Amino acid sequence: KAILKAGVKRLIVFTYPLFLEPVVGPDGELVCLFAPGLLSVEEAIFMNEAGRIANDAIRSAVKALGDKRIELVELEPLFKGHSLCGDDPFFTGLDAEPEVSRLHPNEFGNAIYLHQLRIRGIA
């Protein structure tokens, strides 16, 4: 609310992409190729559910504000199939440098954000 009261003409709000979405393996089972032995499929599913809960909270907050200057951009479908669990991730891994960039969008993931801003005339 404070941002809107400050006179912002437009506010773009992004949901979180799901970065640990399990994929279907060759035998039809769910797998997560990210950090084998470090993270189970169940843990990846739990992390994704936490992301969905956060996204639900973001959606609810935007809706509750009811301000036409706020635009919600859904990232989940745009990153579908490109989680760290698959072989074509749009995220950095645990070895990314600097450390603060770990588990964040990589150049392909950042391109999605940039594209979403550009088609809205912002970047």
Phi and psi restraints in degrees (range 20) as a CNS / XPLOR table:
assign (resid 1 and name C) (resid 2 and name N)
       (resid 2 and name CA) (resid 2 and name C) 1.0 -62.1 20.0 2
assign (resid 2 and name N) (resid 2 and name CA)
       (resid 2 and name C) (resid 3 and name N) 1.0 -39.9 20.0 2
assign (resid 2 and name C) (resid 3 and name N)
       (resid 3 and name CA) (resid 3 and name C) 1.0 -62.3 20.0 2
assign (resid 3 and name N) (resid 3 and name CA)
       (resid 3 and name C) (resid 4 and name N) 1.0 -44.7 20.0 2
assign (resid 3 and name C) (resid 4 and name N)
       (resid 4 and name CA) (resid 4 and name C) 1.0 -67.2 20.0 2
assign (resid 4 and name N) (resid 4 and name CA)
       (resid 4 and name C) (resid 5 and name N) 1.0 -37.0 20.0 2
assign (resid 4 and name C) (resid 5 and name N)
       (resid 5 and name CA) (resid 5 and name C) 1.0 -68.1 20.0 2
assign (resid 5 and name N) (resid 5 and name CA)
       (resid 5 and name C) (resid 6 and name N) 1.0 -23.2 20.0 2
assign (resid 5 and name C) (resid 6 and name N)
       (resid 6 and name CA) (resid 6 and name C) 1.0 -76.4 20.0 2
assign (resid 6 and name N) (resid 6 and name CA)
       (resid 6 and name C) (resid 7 and name N) 1.0 -0.9 20.0 2
assign (resid 6 and name C) (resid 7 and name N)
       (resid 7 and name CA) (resid 7 and name C) 1.0 97.4 20.0 2
assign (resid 7 and name N) (resid 7 and name CA)
       (resid 7 and name C) (resid 8 and name N) 1.0 13.9 20.0 2
assign (resid 7 and name C) (resid 8 and name N)
       (resid 8 and name CA) (resid 8 and name C) 1.0 -61.9 20.0 2
assign (resid 8 and name N) (resid 8 and name CA)
       (resid 8 and name C) (resid 9 and name N) 1.0 133.0 20.0 2
assign (resid 8 and name C) (resid 9 and name N)
       (resid 9 and name CA) (resid 9 and name C) 1.0 -84.5 20.0 2
assign (resid 9 and name N) (resid 9 and name CA)
       (resid 9 and name C) (resid 10 and name N) 1.0 -23.8 20.0 2
assign (resid 9 and name C) (resid 10 and name N)
       (resid 10 and name CA) (resid 10 and name C) 1.0 -156.5 20.0 2
assign (resid 10 and name N) (resid 10 and name CA)
       (resid 10 and name C) (resid 11 and name N) 1.0 139.6 20.0 2
assign (resid 10 and name C) (resid 11 and name N)
       (resid 11 and name CA) (resid 11 and name C) 1.0 -132.6 20.0 2
assign (resid 11 and name N) (resid 11 and name CA)
       (resid 11 and name C) (resid 12 and name N) 1.0 120.3 20.0 2
assign (resid 11 and name C) (resid 12 and name N)
       (resid 12 and name CA) (resid 12 and name C) 1.0 -98.4 20.0 2
assign (resid 12 and name N) (resid 12 and name CA)
       (resid 12 and name C) (resid 13 and name N) 1.0 125.4 20.0 2
assign (resid 12 and name C) (resid 13 and name N)
       (resid 13 and name CA) (resid 13 and name C) 1.0 -117.9 20.0 2
assign (resid 13 and name N) (resid 13 and name CA)
       (resid 13 and name C) (resid 14 and name N) 1.0 125.9 20.0 2
assign (resid 13 and name C) (resid 14 and name N)
       (resid 14 and name CA) (resid 14 and name C) 1.0 -100.5 20.0 2
assign (resid 14 and name N) (resid 14 and name CA)
       (resid 14 and name C) (resid 15 and name N) 1.0 140.5 20.0 2
assign (resid 14 and name C) (resid 15 and name N)
       (resid 15 and name CA) (resid 15 and name C) 1.0 -78.5 20.0 2
assign (resid 15 and name N) (resid 15 and name CA)
       (resid 15 and name C) (resid 16 and name N) 1.0 168.3 20.0 2
assign (resid 15 and name C) (resid 16 and name N)
       (resid 16 and name CA) (resid 16 and name C) 1.0 -83.6 20.0 2
assign (resid 16 and name N) (resid 16 and name CA)
       (resid 16 and name C) (resid 17 and name N) 1.0 138.7 20.0 2
assign (resid 16 and name C) (resid 17 and name N)
       (resid 17 and name CA) (resid 17 and name C) 1.0 -75.0 20.0 2
assign (resid 17 and name N) (resid 17 and name CA)
       (resid 17 and name C) (resid 18 and name N) 1.0 150.9 20.0 2
assign (resid 17 and name C) (resid 18 and name N)
       (resid 18 and name CA) (resid 18 and name C) 1.0 -87.8 20.0 2
assign (resid 18 and name N) (resid 18 and name CA)
       (resid 18 and name C) (resid 19 and name N) 1.0 110.4 20.0 2
assign (resid 18 and name C) (resid 19 and name N)
       (resid 19 and name CA) (resid 19 and name C) 1.0 -91.5 20.0 2
assign (resid 19 and name N) (resid 19 and name CA)
       (resid 19 and name C) (resid 20 and name N) 1.0 -5.4 20.0 2
assign (resid 19 and name C) (resid 20 and name N)
       (resid 20 and name CA) (resid 20 and name C) 1.0 -127.4 20.0 2
assign (resid 20 and name N) (resid 20 and name CA)
       (resid 20 and name C) (resid 21 and name N) 1.0 40.6 20.0 2
assign (resid 20 and name C) (resid 21 and name N)
       (resid 21 and name CA) (resid 21 and name C) 1.0 -76.0 20.0 2
assign (resid 21 and name N) (resid 21 and name CA)
       (resid 21 and name C) (resid 22 and name N) 1.0 116.5 20.0 2
assign (resid 21 and name C) (resid 22 and name N)
       (resid 22 and name CA) (resid 22 and name C) 1.0 -60.6 20.0 2
assign (resid 22 and name N) (resid 22 and name CA)
       (resid 22 and name C) (resid 23 and name N) 1.0 152.1 20.0 2
assign (resid 22 and name C) (resid 23 and name N)
       (resid 23 and name CA) (resid 23 and name C) 1.0 -116.0 20.0 2
assign (resid 23 and name N) (resid 23 and name CA)
       (resid 23 and name C) (resid 24 and name N) 1.0 163.4 20.0 2
assign (resid 23 and name C) (resid 24 and name N)
       (resid 24 and name CA) (resid 24 and name C) 1.0 -81.7 20.0 2
assign (resid 24 and name N) (resid 24 and name CA)
       (resid 24 and name C) (resid 25 and name N) 1.0 124.6 20.0 2
assign (resid 24 and name C) (resid 25 and name N)
       (resid 25 and name CA) (resid 25 and name C) 1.0 -81.8 20.0 2
assign (resid 25 and name N) (resid 25 and name CA)
       (resid 25 and name C) (resid 26 and name N) 1.0 179.9 20.0 2
assign (resid 25 and name C) (resid 26 and name N)
       (resid 26 and name CA) (resid 26 and name C) 1.0 -62.8 20.0 2
assign (resid 26 and name N) (resid 26 and name CA)
       (resid 26 and name C) (resid 27 and name N) 1.0 -25.1 20.0 2
assign (resid 26 and name C) (resid 27 and name N)
       (resid 27 and name CA) (resid 27 and name C) 1.0 -96.0 20.0 2
assign (resid 27 and name N) (resid 27 and name CA)
       (resid 27 and name C) (resid 28 and name N) 1.0 9.3 20.0 2
assign (resid 27 and name C) (resid 28 and name N)
       (resid 28 and name CA) (resid 28 and name C) 1.0 86.5 20.0 2
assign (resid 28 and name N) (resid 28 and name CA)
       (resid 28 and name C) (resid 29 and name N) 1.0 0.6 20.0 2
assign (resid 28 and name C) (resid 29 and name N)
       (resid 29 and name CA) (resid 29 and name C) 1.0 -92.8 20.0 2
assign (resid 29 and name N) (resid 29 and name CA)
       (resid 29 and name C) (resid 30 and name N) 1.0 157.8 20.0 2
assign (resid 29 and name C) (resid 30 and name N)
       (resid 30 and name CA) (resid 30 and name C) 1.0 -74.0 20.0 2
assign (resid 30 and name N) (resid 30 and name CA)
       (resid 30 and name C) (resid 31 and name N) 1.0 135.9 20.0 2
assign (resid 30 and name C) (resid 31 and name N)
       (resid 31 and name CA) (resid 31 and name C) 1.0 -135.9 20.0 2
assign (resid 31 and name N) (resid 31 and name CA)
       (resid 31 and name C) (resid 32 and name N) 1.0 160.2 20.0 2
assign (resid 31 and name C) (resid 32 and name N)
       (resid 32 and name CA) (resid 32 and name C) 1.0 -134.3 20.0 2
assign (resid 32 and name N) (resid 32 and name CA)
       (resid 32 and name C) (resid 33 and name N) 1.0 111.6 20.0 2
assign (resid 32 and name C) (resid 33 and name N)
       (resid 33 and name CA) (resid 33 and name C) 1.0 -78.1 20.0 2
assign (resid 33 and name N) (resid 33 and name CA)
       (resid 33 and name C) (resid 34 and name N) 1.0 -10.3 20.0 2
assign (resid 33 and name C) (resid 34 and name N)
       (resid 34 and name CA) (resid 34 and name C) 1.0 -76.8 20.0 2
assign (resid 34 and name N) (resid 34 and name CA)
       (resid 34 and name C) (resid 35 and name N) 1.0 129.1 20.0 2
assign (resid 34 and name C) (resid 35 and name N)
       (resid 35 and name CA) (resid 35 and name C) 1.0 48.1 20.0 2
assign (resid 35 and name N) (resid 35 and name CA)
       (resid 35 and name C) (resid 36 and name N) 1.0 60.0 20.0 2
assign (resid 35 and name C) (resid 36 and name N)
       (resid 36 and name CA) (resid 36 and name C) 1.0 -54.9 20.0 2
assign (resid 36 and name N) (resid 36 and name CA)
       (resid 36 and name C) (resid 37 and name N) 1.0 135.9 20.0 2
assign (resid 36 and name C) (resid 37 and name N)
       (resid 37 and name CA) (resid 37 and name C) 1.0 83.6 20.0 2
assign (resid 37 and name N) (resid 37 and name CA)
       (resid 37 and name C) (resid 38 and name N) 1.0 -17.2 20.0 2
assign (resid 37 and name C) (resid 38 and name N)
       (resid 38 and name CA) (resid 38 and name C) 1.0 -98.5 20.0 2
assign (resid 38 and name N) (resid 38 and name CA)
       (resid 38 and name C) (resid 39 and name N) 1.0 -28.4 20.0 2
assign (resid 38 and name C) (resid 39 and name N)
       (resid 39 and name CA) (resid 39 and name C) 1.0 -139.0 20.0 2
assign (resid 39 and name N) (resid 39 and name CA)
       (resid 39 and name C) (resid 40 and name N) 1.0 124.0 20.0 2
assign (resid 39 and name C) (resid 40 and name N)
       (resid 40 and name CA) (resid 40 and name C) 1.0 -85.1 20.0 2
assign (resid 40 and name N) (resid 40 and name CA)
       (resid 40 and name C) (resid 41 and name N) 1.0 163.9 20.0 2
assign (resid 40 and name C) (resid 41 and name N)
       (resid 41 and name CA) (resid 41 and name C) 1.0 -60.1 20.0 2
assign (resid 41 and name N) (resid 41 and name CA)
       (resid 41 and name C) (resid 42 and name N) 1.0 -39.3 20.0 2
assign (resid 41 and name C) (resid 42 and name N)
       (resid 42 and name CA) (resid 42 and name C) 1.0 -61.9 20.0 2
assign (resid 42 and name N) (resid 42 and name CA)
       (resid 42 and name C) (resid 43 and name N) 1.0 -40.3 20.0 2
assign (resid 42 and name C) (resid 43 and name N)
       (resid 43 and name CA) (resid 43 and name C) 1.0 -67.5 20.0 2
assign (resid 43 and name N) (resid 43 and name CA)
       (resid 43 and name C) (resid 44 and name N) 1.0 -38.6 20.0 2
assign (resid 43 and name C) (resid 44 and name N)
       (resid 44 and name CA) (resid 44 and name C) 1.0 -62.9 20.0 2
assign (resid 44 and name N) (resid 44 and name CA)
       (resid 44 and name C) (resid 45 and name N) 1.0 -43.2 20.0 2
assign (resid 44 and name C) (resid 45 and name N)
       (resid 45 and name CA) (resid 45 and name C) 1.0 -62.0 20.0 2
assign (resid 45 and name N) (resid 45 and name CA)
       (resid 45 and name C) (resid 46 and name N) 1.0 -42.2 20.0 2
assign (resid 45 and name C) (resid 46 and name N)
       (resid 46 and name CA) (resid 46 and name C) 1.0 -61.0 20.0 2
assign (resid 46 and name N) (resid 46 and name CA)
       (resid 46 and name C) (resid 47 and name N) 1.0 -44.7 20.0 2
assign (resid 46 and name C) (resid 47 and name N)
       (resid 47 and name CA) (resid 47 and name C) 1.0 -62.8 20.0 2
assign (resid 47 and name N) (resid 47 and name CA)
       (resid 47 and name C) (resid 48 and name N) 1.0 -40.5 20.0 2
assign (resid 47 and name C) (resid 48 and name N)
       (resid 48 and name CA) (resid 48 and name C) 1.0 -65.2 20.0 2
assign (resid 48 and name N) (resid 48 and name CA)
       (resid 48 and name C) (resid 49 and name N) 1.0 -39.7 20.0 2
assign (resid 48 and name C) (resid 49 and name N)
       (resid 49 and name CA) (resid 49 and name C) 1.0 -63.0 20.0 2
assign (resid 49 and name N) (resid 49 and name CA)
       (resid 49 and name C) (resid 50 and name N) 1.0 -38.3 20.0 2
assign (resid 49 and name C) (resid 50 and name N)
       (resid 50 and name CA) (resid 50 and name C) 1.0 -62.1 20.0 2
assign (resid 50 and name N) (resid 50 and name CA)
       (resid 50 and name C) (resid 51 and name N) 1.0 -39.3 20.0 2
assign (resid 50 and name C) (resid 51 and name N)
       (resid 51 and name CA) (resid 51 and name C) 1.0 -63.7 20.0 2
assign (resid 51 and name N) (resid 51 and name CA)
       (resid 51 and name C) (resid 52 and name N) 1.0 -40.4 20.0 2
assign (resid 51 and name C) (resid 52 and name N)
       (resid 52 and name CA) (resid 52 and name C) 1.0 -65.3 20.0 2
assign (resid 52 and name N) (resid 52 and name CA)
       (resid 52 and name C) (resid 53 and name N) 1.0 -38.7 20.0 2
assign (resid 52 and name C) (resid 53 and name N)
       (resid 53 and name CA) (resid 53 and name C) 1.0 -64.4 20.0 2
assign (resid 53 and name N) (resid 53 and name CA)
       (resid 53 and name C) (resid 54 and name N) 1.0 -43.2 20.0 2
assign (resid 53 and name C) (resid 54 and name N)
       (resid 54 and name CA) (resid 54 and name C) 1.0 -61.4 20.0 2
assign (resid 54 and name N) (resid 54 and name CA)
       (resid 54 and name C) (resid 55 and name N) 1.0 -42.9 20.0 2
assign (resid 54 and name C) (resid 55 and name N)
       (resid 55 and name CA) (resid 55 and name C) 1.0 -64.9 20.0 2
assign (resid 55 and name N) (resid 55 and name CA)
       (resid 55 and name C) (resid 56 and name N) 1.0 -37.4 20.0 2
assign (resid 55 and name C) (resid 56 and name N)
       (resid 56 and name CA) (resid 56 and name C) 1.0 -62.2 20.0 2
assign (resid 56 and name N) (resid 56 and name CA)
       (resid 56 and name C) (resid 57 and name N) 1.0 -39.4 20.0 2
assign (resid 56 and name C) (resid 57 and name N)
       (resid 57 and name CA) (resid 57 and name C) 1.0 -65.9 20.0 2
assign (resid 57 and name N) (resid 57 and name CA)
       (resid 57 and name C) (resid 58 and name N) 1.0 -40.2 20.0 2
assign (resid 57 and name C) (resid 58 and name N)
       (resid 58 and name CA) (resid 58 and name C) 1.0 -63.2 20.0 2
assign (resid 58 and name N) (resid 58 and name CA)
       (resid 58 and name C) (resid 59 and name N) 1.0 -47.0 20.0 2
assign (resid 58 and name C) (resid 59 and name N)
       (resid 59 and name CA) (resid 59 and name C) 1.0 -59.3 20.0 2
assign (resid 59 and name N) (resid 59 and name CA)
       (resid 59 and name C) (resid 60 and name N) 1.0 -44.6 20.0 2
assign (resid 59 and name C) (resid 60 and name N)
       (resid 60 and name CA) (resid 60 and name C) 1.0 -62.8 20.0 2
assign (resid 60 and name N) (resid 60 and name CA)
       (resid 60 and name C) (resid 61 and name N) 1.0 -41.2 20.0 2
assign (resid 60 and name C) (resid 61 and name N)
       (resid 61 and name CA) (resid 61 and name C) 1.0 -65.3 20.0 2
assign (resid 61 and name N) (resid 61 and name CA)
       (resid 61 and name C) (resid 62 and name N) 1.0 -43.7 20.0 2
assign (resid 61 and name C) (resid 62 and name N)
       (resid 62 and name CA) (resid 62 and name C) 1.0 -62.0 20.0 2
assign (resid 62 and name N) (resid 62 and name CA)
       (resid 62 and name C) (resid 63 and name N) 1.0 -45.7 20.0 2
assign (resid 62 and name C) (resid 63 and name N)
       (resid 63 and name CA) (resid 63 and name C) 1.0 -63.2 20.0 2
assign (resid 63 and name N) (resid 63 and name CA)
       (resid 63 and name C) (resid 64 and name N) 1.0 -42.2 20.0 2
assign (resid 63 and name C) (resid 64 and name N)
       (resid 64 and name CA) (resid 64 and name C) 1.0 -63.5 20.0 2
assign (resid 64 and name N) (resid 64 and name CA)
       (resid 64 and name C) (resid 65 and name N) 1.0 -34.6 20.0 2
assign (resid 64 and name C) (resid 65 and name N)
       (resid 65 and name CA) (resid 65 and name C) 1.0 -68.9 20.0 2
assign (resid 65 and name N) (resid 65 and name CA)
       (resid 65 and name C) (resid 66 and name N) 1.0 -33.5 20.0 2
assign (resid 65 and name C) (resid 66 and name N)
       (resid 66 and name CA) (resid 66 and name C) 1.0 57.0 20.0 2
assign (resid 66 and name N) (resid 66 and name CA)
       (resid 66 and name C) (resid 67 and name N) 1.0 33.2 20.0 2
assign (resid 66 and name C) (resid 67 and name N)
       (resid 67 and name CA) (resid 67 and name C) 1.0 -103.4 20.0 2
assign (resid 67 and name N) (resid 67 and name CA)
       (resid 67 and name C) (resid 68 and name N) 1.0 126.1 20.0 2
assign (resid 67 and name C) (resid 68 and name N)
       (resid 68 and name CA) (resid 68 and name C) 1.0 -68.8 20.0 2
assign (resid 68 and name N) (resid 68 and name CA)
       (resid 68 and name C) (resid 69 and name N) 1.0 -12.1 20.0 2
assign (resid 68 and name C) (resid 69 and name N)
       (resid 69 and name CA) (resid 69 and name C) 1.0 -78.7 20.0 2
assign (resid 69 and name N) (resid 69 and name CA)
       (resid 69 and name C) (resid 70 and name N) 1.0 -11.8 20.0 2
assign (resid 69 and name C) (resid 70 and name N)
       (resid 70 and name CA) (resid 70 and name C) 1.0 -95.7 20.0 2
assign (resid 70 and name N) (resid 70 and name CA)
       (resid 70 and name C) (resid 71 and name N) 1.0 128.9 20.0 2
assign (resid 70 and name C) (resid 71 and name N)
       (resid 71 and name CA) (resid 71 and name C) 1.0 -120.7 20.0 2
assign (resid 71 and name N) (resid 71 and name CA)
       (resid 71 and name C) (resid 72 and name N) 1.0 126.3 20.0 2
assign (resid 71 and name C) (resid 72 and name N)
       (resid 72 and name CA) (resid 72 and name C) 1.0 -92.9 20.0 2
assign (resid 72 and name N) (resid 72 and name CA)
       (resid 72 and name C) (resid 73 and name N) 1.0 129.8 20.0 2
assign (resid 72 and name C) (resid 73 and name N)
       (resid 73 and name CA) (resid 73 and name C) 1.0 -112.9 20.0 2
assign (resid 73 and name N) (resid 73 and name CA)
       (resid 73 and name C) (resid 74 and name N) 1.0 118.6 20.0 2
assign (resid 73 and name C) (resid 74 and name N)
       (resid 74 and name CA) (resid 74 and name C) 1.0 -83.8 20.0 2
assign (resid 74 and name N) (resid 74 and name CA)
       (resid 74 and name C) (resid 75 and name N) 1.0 114.4 20.0 2
assign (resid 74 and name C) (resid 75 and name N)
       (resid 75 and name CA) (resid 75 and name C) 1.0 -93.4 20.0 2
assign (resid 75 and name N) (resid 75 and name CA)
       (resid 75 and name C) (resid 76 and name N) 1.0 -21.6 20.0 2
assign (resid 75 and name C) (resid 76 and name N)
       (resid 76 and name CA) (resid 76 and name C) 1.0 -50.3 20.0 2
assign (resid 76 and name N) (resid 76 and name CA)
       (resid 76 and name C) (resid 77 and name N) 1.0 -52.1 20.0 2
assign (resid 76 and name C) (resid 77 and name N)
       (resid 77 and name CA) (resid 77 and name C) 1.0 -68.4 20.0 2
assign (resid 77 and name N) (resid 77 and name CA)
       (resid 77 and name C) (resid 78 and name N) 1.0 -26.4 20.0 2
assign (resid 77 and name C) (resid 78 and name N)
       (resid 78 and name CA) (resid 78 and name C) 1.0 -74.1 20.0 2
assign (resid 78 and name N) (resid 78 and name CA)
       (resid 78 and name C) (resid 79 and name N) 1.0 -24.3 20.0 2
assign (resid 78 and name C) (resid 79 and name N)
       (resid 79 and name CA) (resid 79 and name C) 1.0 -101.0 20.0 2
assign (resid 79 and name N) (resid 79 and name CA)
       (resid 79 and name C) (resid 80 and name N) 1.0 -1.2 20.0 2
assign (resid 79 and name C) (resid 80 and name N)
       (resid 80 and name CA) (resid 80 and name C) 1.0 -53.7 20.0 2
assign (resid 80 and name N) (resid 80 and name CA)
       (resid 80 and name C) (resid 81 and name N) 1.0 131.4 20.0 2
assign (resid 80 and name C) (resid 81 and name N)
       (resid 81 and name CA) (resid 81 and name C) 1.0 84.3 20.0 2
assign (resid 81 and name N) (resid 81 and name CA)
       (resid 81 and name C) (resid 82 and name N) 1.0 2.6 20.0 2
assign (resid 81 and name C) (resid 82 and name N)
       (resid 82 and name CA) (resid 82 and name C) 1.0 -128.1 20.0 2
assign (resid 82 and name N) (resid 82 and name CA)
       (resid 82 and name C) (resid 83 and name N) 1.0 33.1 20.0 2
assign (resid 82 and name C) (resid 83 and name N)
       (resid 83 and name CA) (resid 83 and name C) 1.0 -79.2 20.0 2
assign (resid 83 and name N) (resid 83 and name CA)
       (resid 83 and name C) (resid 84 and name N) 1.0 173.2 20.0 2
assign (resid 83 and name C) (resid 84 and name N)
       (resid 84 and name CA) (resid 84 and name C) 1.0 -66.5 20.0 2
assign (resid 84 and name N) (resid 84 and name CA)
       (resid 84 and name C) (resid 85 and name N) 1.0 -14.8 20.0 2
assign (resid 84 and name C) (resid 85 and name N)
       (resid 85 and name CA) (resid 85 and name C) 1.0 -77.7 20.0 2
assign (resid 85 and name N) (resid 85 and name CA)
       (resid 85 and name C) (resid 86 and name N) 1.0 -19.6 20.0 2
assign (resid 85 and name C) (resid 86 and name N)
       (resid 86 and name CA) (resid 86 and name C) 1.0 -97.9 20.0 2
assign (resid 86 and name N) (resid 86 and name CA)
       (resid 86 and name C) (resid 87 and name N) 1.0 -171.5 20.0 2
assign (resid 86 and name C) (resid 87 and name N)
       (resid 87 and name CA) (resid 87 and name C) 1.0 -100.1 20.0 2
assign (resid 87 and name N) (resid 87 and name CA)
       (resid 87 and name C) (resid 88 and name N) 1.0 6.9 20.0 2
assign (resid 87 and name C) (resid 88 and name N)
       (resid 88 and name CA) (resid 88 and name C) 1.0 -137.1 20.0 2
assign (resid 88 and name N) (resid 88 and name CA)
       (resid 88 and name C) (resid 89 and name N) 1.0 61.1 20.0 2
assign (resid 88 and name C) (resid 89 and name N)
       (resid 89 and name CA) (resid 89 and name C) 1.0 -73.6 20.0 2
assign (resid 89 and name N) (resid 89 and name CA)
       (resid 89 and name C) (resid 90 and name N) 1.0 147.0 20.0 2
assign (resid 89 and name C) (resid 90 and name N)
       (resid 90 and name CA) (resid 90 and name C) 1.0 -102.0 20.0 2
assign (resid 90 and name N) (resid 90 and name CA)
       (resid 90 and name C) (resid 91 and name N) 1.0 25.5 20.0 2
assign (resid 90 and name C) (resid 91 and name N)
       (resid 91 and name CA) (resid 91 and name C) 1.0 -132.7 20.0 2
assign (resid 91 and name N) (resid 91 and name CA)
       (resid 91 and name C) (resid 92 and name N) 1.0 156.3 20.0 2
assign (resid 91 and name C) (resid 92 and name N)
       (resid 92 and name CA) (resid 92 and name C) 1.0 -82.0 20.0 2
assign (resid 92 and name N) (resid 92 and name CA)
       (resid 92 and name C) (resid 93 and name N) 1.0 157.3 20.0 2
assign (resid 92 and name C) (resid 93 and name N)
       (resid 93 and name CA) (resid 93 and name C) 1.0 -96.3 20.0 2
assign (resid 93 and name N) (resid 93 and name CA)
       (resid 93 and name C) (resid 94 and name N) 1.0 -165.1 20.0 2
assign (resid 93 and name C) (resid 94 and name N)
       (resid 94 and name CA) (resid 94 and name C) 1.0 -75.4 20.0 2
assign (resid 94 and name N) (resid 94 and name CA)
       (resid 94 and name C) (resid 95 and name N) 1.0 -12.1 20.0 2
assign (resid 94 and name C) (resid 95 and name N)
       (resid 95 and name CA) (resid 95 and name C) 1.0 -96.9 20.0 2
assign (resid 95 and name N) (resid 95 and name CA)
       (resid 95 and name C) (resid 96 and name N) 1.0 2.8 20.0 2
assign (resid 95 and name C) (resid 96 and name N)
       (resid 96 and name CA) (resid 96 and name C) 1.0 -66.1 20.0 2
assign (resid 96 and name N) (resid 96 and name CA)
       (resid 96 and name C) (resid 97 and name N) 1.0 144.1 20.0 2
assign (resid 96 and name C) (resid 97 and name N)
       (resid 97 and name CA) (resid 97 and name C) 1.0 -123.9 20.0 2
assign (resid 97 and name N) (resid 97 and name CA)
       (resid 97 and name C) (resid 98 and name N) 1.0 140.9 20.0 2
assign (resid 97 and name C) (resid 98 and name N)
       (resid 98 and name CA) (resid 98 and name C) 1.0 -69.9 20.0 2
assign (resid 98 and name N) (resid 98 and name CA)
       (resid 98 and name C) (resid 99 and name N) 1.0 162.8 20.0 2
assign (resid 98 and name C) (resid 99 and name N)
       (resid 99 and name CA) (resid 99 and name C) 1.0 -54.3 20.0 2
assign (resid 99 and name N) (resid 99 and name CA)
       (resid 99 and name C) (resid 100 and name N) 1.0 -33.9 20.0 2
assign (resid 99 and name C) (resid 100 and name N)
       (resid 100 and name CA) (resid 100 and name C) 1.0 -65.9 20.0 2
assign (resid 100 and name N) (resid 100 and name CA)
       (resid 100 and name C) (resid 101 and name N) 1.0 -15.3 20.0 2
assign (resid 100 and name C) (resid 101 and name N)
       (resid 101 and name CA) (resid 101 and name C) 1.0 -90.2 20.0 2
assign (resid 101 and name N) (resid 101 and name CA)
       (resid 101 and name C) (resid 102 and name N) 1.0 -1.8 20.0 2
assign (resid 101 and name C) (resid 102 and name N)
       (resid 102 and name CA) (resid 102 and name C) 1.0 -66.2 20.0 2
assign (resid 102 and name N) (resid 102 and name CA)
       (resid 102 and name C) (resid 103 and name N) 1.0 140.2 20.0 2
assign (resid 102 and name C) (resid 103 and name N)
       (resid 103 and name CA) (resid 103 and name C) 1.0 61.1 20.0 2
assign (resid 103 and name N) (resid 103 and name CA)
       (resid 103 and name C) (resid 104 and name N) 1.0 32.2 20.0 2
assign (resid 103 and name C) (resid 104 and name N)
       (resid 104 and name CA) (resid 104 and name C) 1.0 -121.1 20.0 2
assign (resid 104 and name N) (resid 104 and name CA)
       (resid 104 and name C) (resid 105 and name N) 1.0 167.8 20.0 2
assign (resid 104 and name C) (resid 105 and name N)
       (resid 105 and name CA) (resid 105 and name C) 1.0 -57.0 20.0 2
assign (resid 105 and name N) (resid 105 and name CA)
       (resid 105 and name C) (resid 106 and name N) 1.0 139.1 20.0 2
assign (resid 105 and name C) (resid 106 and name N)
       (resid 106 and name CA) (resid 106 and name C) 1.0 -88.0 20.0 2
assign (resid 106 and name N) (resid 106 and name CA)
       (resid 106 and name C) (resid 107 and name N) 1.0 -165.1 20.0 2
assign (resid 106 and name C) (resid 107 and name N)
       (resid 107 and name CA) (resid 107 and name C) 1.0 -60.7 20.0 2
assign (resid 107 and name N) (resid 107 and name CA)
       (resid 107 and name C) (resid 108 and name N) 1.0 -33.9 20.0 2
assign (resid 107 and name C) (resid 108 and name N)
       (resid 108 and name CA) (resid 108 and name C) 1.0 -73.1 20.0 2
assign (resid 108 and name N) (resid 108 and name CA)
       (resid 108 and name C) (resid 109 and name N) 1.0 -40.6 20.0 2
assign (resid 108 and name C) (resid 109 and name N)
       (resid 109 and name CA) (resid 109 and name C) 1.0 -65.5 20.0 2
assign (resid 109 and name N) (resid 109 and name CA)
       (resid 109 and name C) (resid 110 and name N) 1.0 -42.2 20.0 2
assign (resid 109 and name C) (resid 110 and name N)
       (resid 110 and name CA) (resid 110 and name C) 1.0 -63.9 20.0 2
assign (resid 110 and name N) (resid 110 and name CA)
       (resid 110 and name C) (resid 111 and name N) 1.0 -32.1 20.0 2
assign (resid 110 and name C) (resid 111 and name N)
       (resid 111 and name CA) (resid 111 and name C) 1.0 -63.6 20.0 2
assign (resid 111 and name N) (resid 111 and name CA)
       (resid 111 and name C) (resid 112 and name N) 1.0 -32.2 20.0 2
assign (resid 111 and name C) (resid 112 and name N)
       (resid 112 and name CA) (resid 112 and name C) 1.0 -65.8 20.0 2
assign (resid 112 and name N) (resid 112 and name CA)
       (resid 112 and name C) (resid 113 and name N) 1.0 -46.0 20.0 2
assign (resid 112 and name C) (resid 113 and name N)
       (resid 113 and name CA) (resid 113 and name C) 1.0 -58.8 20.0 2
assign (resid 113 and name N) (resid 113 and name CA)
       (resid 113 and name C) (resid 114 and name N) 1.0 -48.8 20.0 2
assign (resid 113 and name C) (resid 114 and name N)
       (resid 114 and name CA) (resid 114 and name C) 1.0 -59.7 20.0 2
assign (resid 114 and name N) (resid 114 and name CA)
       (resid 114 and name C) (resid 115 and name N) 1.0 -43.5 20.0 2
assign (resid 114 and name C) (resid 115 and name N)
       (resid 115 and name CA) (resid 115 and name C) 1.0 -61.0 20.0 2
assign (resid 115 and name N) (resid 115 and name CA)
       (resid 115 and name C) (resid 116 and name N) 1.0 -42.3 20.0 2
assign (resid 115 and name C) (resid 116 and name N)
       (resid 116 and name CA) (resid 116 and name C) 1.0 -63.7 20.0 2
assign (resid 116 and name N) (resid 116 and name CA)
       (resid 116 and name C) (resid 117 and name N) 1.0 -35.1 20.0 2
assign (resid 116 and name C) (resid 117 and name N)
       (resid 117 and name CA) (resid 117 and name C) 1.0 -72.1 20.0 2
assign (resid 117 and name N) (resid 117 and name CA)
       (resid 117 and name C) (resid 118 and name N) 1.0 -41.4 20.0 2
assign (resid 117 and name C) (resid 118 and name N)
       (resid 118 and name CA) (resid 118 and name C) 1.0 -63.8 20.0 2
assign (resid 118 and name N) (resid 118 and name CA)
       (resid 118 and name C) (resid 119 and name N) 1.0 -42.8 20.0 2
assign (resid 118 and name C) (resid 119 and name N)
       (resid 119 and name CA) (resid 119 and name C) 1.0 -69.8 20.0 2
assign (resid 119 and name N) (resid 119 and name CA)
       (resid 119 and name C) (resid 120 and name N) 1.0 -10.4 20.0 2
assign (resid 119 and name C) (resid 120 and name N)
       (resid 120 and name CA) (resid 120 and name C) 1.0 -102.2 20.0 2
assign (resid 120 and name N) (resid 120 and name CA)
       (resid 120 and name C) (resid 121 and name N) 1.0 8.1 20.0 2
assign (resid 120 and name C) (resid 121 and name N)
       (resid 121 and name CA) (resid 121 and name C) 1.0 73.2 20.0 2
assign (resid 121 and name N) (resid 121 and name CA)
       (resid 121 and name C) (resid 122 and name N) 1.0 26.2 20.0 2
assign (resid 121 and name C) (resid 122 and name N)
       (resid 122 and name CA) (resid 122 and name C) 1.0 -103.7 20.0 2
assign (resid 122 and name N) (resid 122 and name CA)
       (resid 122 and name C) (resid 123 and name N) 1.0 -37.0 20.0 2
